[in-house]
């Protein structure tokens, strides 16, 4: 069975470009909602690495415990990780009102990828090499088909918004 080749920032199932939009182009309350309710992917990865390292240390310290017991002991010490966890640019992802999204930081500015959405646009701009193949949603004066945010998220009223087929 042939598989579709991977193309950066294109949904491999639908062939539709991911949308990319500056947080400043979105309603500020919505941005807070997305950041607060999404899953922090960096924190999850960092915690997994910390937990494994701590479990390895428990076993290396001569404690005669199984891998599972060492991991359980590390998990019981999780407060040590979370008390010290700081992140300047959280990498948050989730789904909100049918839109699958992920945060992205470019030059210190918060942006969002739109991985899937109930709506698309035919007027996105082609993104720069920083986010190849993505459709820029801040100003809709291009000709790229991309997943879009619902109109009430940004205030832009793209009359070409449609449901992806």
C-alpha positions in Angstrom: 0.0 0.0 0.0 1.6 3.3 -1.0 2.0 6.0 1.6 2.0 9.7 1.1 5.4 11.2 1.5 6.0 13.5 4.5 5.8 17.2 3.7 6.5 19.7 6.4 3.4 21.5 7.7 0.9 19.7 5.4 -1.7 17.4 6.8 -0.6 14.0 5.4 -4.1 12.6 5.4 -5.9 15.6 3.7 -3.1 17.4 1.9 -4.3 20.7 3.4 -1.6 23.0 4.7 -1.5 23.8 8.4 -2.5 27.3 9.2 -0.1 29.6 11.1 -1.3 32.7 13.0 0.2 35.2 15.3 -1.3 35.2 18.8 -1.6 39.0 18.4 -4.1 38.4 15.6 -6.3 36.4 17.9 -8.6 37.5 20.8 -6.5 37.8 23.9 -8.9 35.9 26.1 -8.9 33.0 23.6 -5.1 33.0 23.6 -5.1 32.6 27.4 -7.7 29.8 27.1 -5.6 27.9 24.5 -2.4 28.3 26.6 -4.0 27.4 29.9 -6.0 24.4 28.7 -3.6 22.9 26.3 -1.1 20.1 27.1 2.4 21.4 27.7 4.4 19.1 25.5 7.8 20.3 26.7 7.0 19.8 30.3 5.7 16.3 29.6 8.9 15.3 27.7 11.1 16.9 30.4 9.2 15.1 33.2 9.6 11.8 31.5 13.3 12.3 31.1 13.6 13.4 34.8 11.6 10.4 36.0 13.7 8.0 34.1 17.0 9.6 35.3 15.7 9.6 38.9 14.7 5.9 38.6 18.1 5.1 37.2 19.8 7.0 40.1 17.6 5.1 42.7 18.8 1.8 41.2 22.4 3.0 40.9 22.5 4.0 44.5 22.4 0.4 45.5 18.8 0.1 46.3 17.7 -3.4 45.4 14.5 -2.5 43.5 13.0 -3.5 40.2 12.6 -1.1 37.3 8.9 -0.7 38.2 9.6 0.0 41.9 12.3 2.6 40.9 9.9 4.3 38.6 7.2 4.3 41.3 9.6 5.8 43.8 10.7 8.5 41.2 7.0 9.3 40.6 6.5 9.7 44.4 9.2 12.4 44.2 7.6 14.3 41.3 7.2 17.4 43.4 10.9 17.9 43.2 10.6 18.2 39.4 7.5 20.5 39.4 8.9 22.8 42.1 11.8 23.6 39.8 10.2 23.5 36.4 10.3 26.8 34.6 9.7 27.4 30.9 10.0 30.7 29.1 8.2 29.6 25.9 5.7 26.8 26.6 5.0 24.4 23.8 1.3 23.8 24.3 -1.0 21.8 22.1 -4.5 20.6 22.3 -8.0 20.8 20.8 -10.4 23.6 21.3 -13.9 23.8 19.7 -12.9 21.3 17.0 -9.5 23.0 16.2 -6.4 21.1 16.8 -3.6 23.5 17.5 0.0 23.9 18.8 1.9 26.9 20.1 5.0 28.0 18.3 7.5 30.7 19.1 9.3 32.7 16.4 11.7 35.5 17.6 10.1 35.4 21.0 6.6 36.0 19.6 3.8 33.5 20.3 2.1 32.0 17.3 -0.2 29.0 16.7 -0.3 26.2 14.2 -3.7 25.1 13.1 -3.3 21.3 12.5 -7.0 20.6 11.8 -10.1 22.7 11.8 -13.7 22.6 10.9 -12.9 25.5 8.4 -10.3 26.2 5.7 -9.4 29.2 3.7 -8.2 29.6 0.1 -6.6 32.9 0.8 -3.7 32.1 3.2 -0.2 33.4 2.3 2.6 31.0 1.7 4.8 31.0 4.8 8.5 31.9 4.9 11.1 29.2 5.2 10.7 29.4 9.0 7.4 27.4 8.7 7.7 25.9 5.2 4.4 25.1 3.4 2.2 26.5 6.1 -0.5 29.0 5.3 -0.2 32.4 7.1 -3.6 33.4 8.4 -2.8 36.9 9.8 -3.6 38.6 6.5 -5.8 36.7 4.0 -4.5 38.0 0.7 -2.8 34.9 -0.7 -3.9 31.8 -2.6 -2.9 28.9 -0.3 -5.5 26.5 1.0 -5.0 26.0 4.7 -6.8 25.1 7.9 -8.1 28.3 9.4 -9.4 29.5 12.7 -13.1 30.2 13.1 -13.9 33.8 12.3 -14.9 34.6 15.9 -11.4 33.7 17.0 -9.6 36.4 15.1 -12.2 38.9 13.8 -11.2 38.3 10.2 -14.2 37.5 8.0 -13.0 35.3 5.2 -16.0 34.9 2.9 -14.2 31.9 1.4 -14.1 29.9 4.6 -15.4 26.4 4.0 -15.6 23.0 5.7 -12.8 20.7 4.5 -14.0 17.9 2.3 
